[in-house]
Amino acid sequence: MSNLWLTLGWLLYALLHSLLSSFAAKDWIARRLPNAMPYYRLAFNFIAGITALPLAWLIHAFPGETLWRWSEPWVWLANGLALAAIAGLLVSSRAYDMDEFLGLRQLRSGATQVDNRAGFTLSFFHRFVRHPWYLFGLIIVWTRDMNEAWLVSAIAITLYFTIGSWFEERKLVALHGEAYRRYMERVPGLLPLPWKYLKAEETRNWHAAG
């Protein structure tokens, strides 16, 4: 029963997160409550964090049976991959405007528009996969010891990242047009492929070519 509640919780979390991040929701707020727009991203992040707490409690309170636990030498490999993924998250974050991501820039500027991104930048990892944060997040999730609750969560997060990346890219195409379409043709989405990536010189010239 706890796993059922956890599954339902992840479903509701994904639906709420997707709704609030949609252009439709932002447009509605921008039209009806323009003075609230500078706070929108900050509020979105707060809601995303606070609504994750019940899920974290369910995972901790009702872990269920242990399905597998990493043992030596595999525990070193699993933890090494997780640490590498954390480092990758930090490195790839340099490709984003973190003030805008957190909502601080919108708050300081009093921005009332839905989005104000004229272009997109590519970190080293964006040469190999379009969604490095999702990839690194999945590595962290799947390299942990696994019990029933964590397996439910890992599957839910994997599905959410997979489906969510499709919706996210619809917004990115709307924002960045042909430049992002060409990027999608050249670089895989969630899993890197050895034969499909951008060379370093292509990355440097990407915006000029776009």
C-alpha positions as CSV (number, residue, x, y, z in Angstrom):
1,M,0.0,0.0,0.0
2,S,2.9,2.4,0.8
3,N,4.3,1.8,-2.7
4,L,0.9,2.6,-4.2
5,W,0.8,5.9,-2.3
6,L,4.4,6.6,-3.4
7,T,3.5,5.9,-7.0
8,L,0.5,8.2,-6.8
9,G,2.6,10.9,-5.1
10,W,5.2,10.8,-7.9
11,L,2.4,11.0,-10.5
12,L,0.9,14.1,-8.8
13,Y,4.3,15.7,-8.4
14,A,5.1,15.3,-12.1
15,L,1.7,16.6,-13.1
16,L,2.0,19.7,-10.8
17,H,5.6,20.4,-11.9
18,S,4.7,20.0,-15.6
19,L,1.7,22.3,-15.3
20,L,3.5,25.1,-13.4
21,S,6.4,25.0,-15.9
22,S,4.2,25.2,-18.9
23,F,3.9,28.3,-21.1
24,A,0.1,28.1,-20.6
25,A,0.4,28.6,-16.8
26,K,3.0,31.3,-17.2
27,D,0.9,33.1,-19.8
28,W,-2.1,33.0,-17.5
29,I,-0.2,34.5,-14.6
30,A,1.3,37.1,-16.9
31,R,-2.1,38.2,-18.1
32,R,-4.0,38.0,-14.9
33,L,-1.4,38.8,-12.3
34,P,1.5,40.6,-14.0
35,N,2.9,41.9,-10.7
36,A,3.4,38.3,-9.6
37,M,5.6,37.3,-12.5
38,P,8.9,38.5,-10.9
39,Y,8.2,35.9,-8.2
40,Y,7.0,33.1,-10.4
41,R,10.3,31.2,-10.9
42,L,11.2,31.6,-7.2
43,A,7.8,30.3,-6.2
44,F,8.0,27.5,-8.7
45,N,11.3,26.3,-7.1
46,F,9.9,26.6,-3.6
47,I,6.8,24.6,-4.5
48,A,8.9,21.9,-6.3
49,G,11.0,21.6,-3.1
50,I,8.2,21.6,-0.6
51,T,6.1,19.1,-2.5
52,A,9.0,16.7,-2.7
53,L,9.2,16.4,1.1
54,P,6.2,14.0,1.5
55,L,7.8,11.8,-1.2
56,A,11.1,11.8,0.7
57,W,9.2,11.0,3.9
58,L,7.5,8.0,2.3
59,I,10.8,6.7,0.9
60,H,12.4,7.0,4.3
61,A,9.5,5.7,6.4
62,F,8.4,2.8,4.3
63,P,11.5,1.5,2.4
64,G,10.1,-2.0,1.9
65,E,12.4,-5.0,1.3
66,T,16.0,-4.5,0.2
67,L,16.3,-5.6,-3.4
68,W,20.0,-5.3,-3.8
69,R,22.9,-3.7,-2.0
70,W,26.2,-2.9,-3.6
71,S,29.2,-4.9,-2.3
72,E,32.9,-4.5,-2.9
73,P,34.3,-3.9,-5.4
74,W,31.1,-2.7,-7.1
75,V,30.2,-0.3,-4.3
76,W,33.4,1.7,-5.2
77,L,32.3,1.8,-8.8
78,A,28.7,2.8,-7.9
79,N,29.8,5.6,-5.6
80,G,32.5,6.7,-8.0
81,L,29.9,7.1,-10.8
82,A,27.7,9.0,-8.4
83,L,30.5,11.4,-7.4
84,A,31.4,11.8,-11.1
85,A,27.8,12.6,-11.8
86,I,27.7,15.3,-9.1
87,A,30.9,16.8,-10.5
88,G,29.2,16.7,-13.9
89,L,26.2,18.6,-12.6
90,L,28.4,21.3,-11.2
91,V,30.4,21.7,-14.4
92,S,27.4,21.7,-16.7
93,S,25.6,24.2,-14.5
94,R,28.1,26.8,-15.9
95,A,26.1,26.7,-19.2
96,Y,23.0,28.0,-17.4
97,D,22.2,31.4,-16.0
98,M,21.8,30.1,-12.4
99,D,20.3,33.4,-11.2
100,E,17.6,33.1,-13.7
101,F,17.2,29.4,-13.0
102,L,16.7,30.1,-9.3
103,G,14.4,33.1,-10.0
104,L,16.7,35.7,-8.5
105,R,17.3,37.7,-11.7
106,Q,13.6,38.0,-12.4
107,L,13.0,39.2,-8.8
108,R,15.7,41.8,-9.1
109,S,14.7,43.1,-12.5
110,G,10.9,42.9,-11.9
111,A,10.5,41.0,-15.1
112,T,6.9,40.5,-16.2
113,Q,7.5,38.6,-19.4
114,V,7.1,34.8,-19.6
115,D,10.7,34.2,-20.8
116,N,13.6,36.4,-21.7
117,R,16.2,34.0,-23.1
118,A,17.6,35.1,-26.5
119,G,19.9,32.1,-26.9
120,F,21.3,29.0,-25.4
121,T,24.8,28.0,-24.4
122,L,26.5,24.6,-24.4
123,S,28.7,23.2,-21.7
124,F,31.3,20.5,-22.4
125,F,28.7,17.8,-21.6
126,H,26.1,19.4,-23.9
127,R,28.3,18.3,-26.8
128,F,27.4,14.7,-26.1
129,V,23.9,14.8,-24.6
130,R,21.2,17.4,-24.7
131,H,20.1,17.0,-21.1
132,P,23.2,16.4,-19.0
133,W,21.5,17.2,-15.7
134,Y,18.9,14.5,-16.4
135,L,21.6,12.0,-17.3
136,F,23.6,12.8,-14.2
137,G,20.5,12.7,-12.0
138,L,19.7,9.2,-13.4
139,I,23.2,8.0,-12.7
140,I,22.9,9.1,-9.1
141,V,19.5,7.5,-8.7
142,W,20.4,4.2,-10.2
143,T,23.8,3.8,-8.4
144,R,22.2,3.7,-4.9
145,D,21.4,0.6,-2.9
146,M,17.9,-0.4,-4.0
147,N,14.8,-1.1,-1.9
148,E,11.2,-1.3,-3.0
149,A,10.5,2.4,-2.3
150,W,13.7,3.5,-4.0
151,L,12.9,1.3,-7.1
152,V,9.5,2.8,-7.4
153,S,11.0,6.3,-7.2
154,A,13.8,5.5,-9.6
155,I,11.3,4.2,-12.2
156,A,9.1,7.3,-11.6
157,I,12.1,9.7,-12.0
158,T,13.3,7.9,-15.1
159,L,9.9,8.2,-16.7
160,Y,9.5,11.8,-15.6
161,F,12.9,12.8,-17.1
162,T,12.2,10.9,-20.3
163,I,8.7,12.4,-20.8
164,G,9.5,15.7,-19.3
165,S,12.5,16.2,-21.7
166,W,10.1,15.8,-24.6
167,F,7.9,18.6,-23.3
168,E,10.9,20.7,-22.4
169,E,12.3,20.5,-25.9
170,R,9.0,21.7,-27.3
171,K,9.5,24.9,-25.3
172,L,13.2,25.1,-26.3
173,V,12.3,24.9,-30.0
174,A,9.6,27.6,-29.4
175,L,12.3,29.8,-27.7
176,H,15.3,29.1,-29.9
177,G,13.8,27.9,-33.2
178,E,16.0,26.5,-35.9
179,A,19.2,26.6,-33.9
180,Y,17.8,24.2,-31.4
181,R,16.3,22.0,-34.1
182,R,19.8,21.6,-35.6
183,Y,21.1,20.8,-32.2
184,M,18.6,18.1,-31.7
185,E,19.6,16.5,-35.0
186,R,23.3,16.4,-34.0
187,V,23.2,15.4,-30.3
188,P,21.2,12.6,-28.5
189,G,18.7,13.4,-25.7
190,L,19.4,11.5,-22.5
191,L,22.0,8.8,-23.4
192,P,25.2,9.7,-25.2
193,L,26.0,7.8,-28.4
194,P,29.7,7.5,-29.5
195,W,29.0,8.4,-33.1
196,K,26.7,11.4,-32.4
197,Y,28.2,14.5,-30.8
198,L,29.4,18.0,-31.5
199,K,33.1,18.7,-32.0
200,A,34.7,21.4,-29.8
201,E,35.1,23.8,-32.8
202,E,31.4,23.3,-33.7
203,T,30.4,24.2,-30.2
204,R,32.4,27.5,-30.3
205,N,30.8,28.4,-33.6
206,W,27.3,27.2,-32.8
207,H,25.7,30.5,-32.1
208,A,27.4,32.3,-35.0
209,A,26.1,29.6,-37.3
210,G,22.6,29.7,-35.7
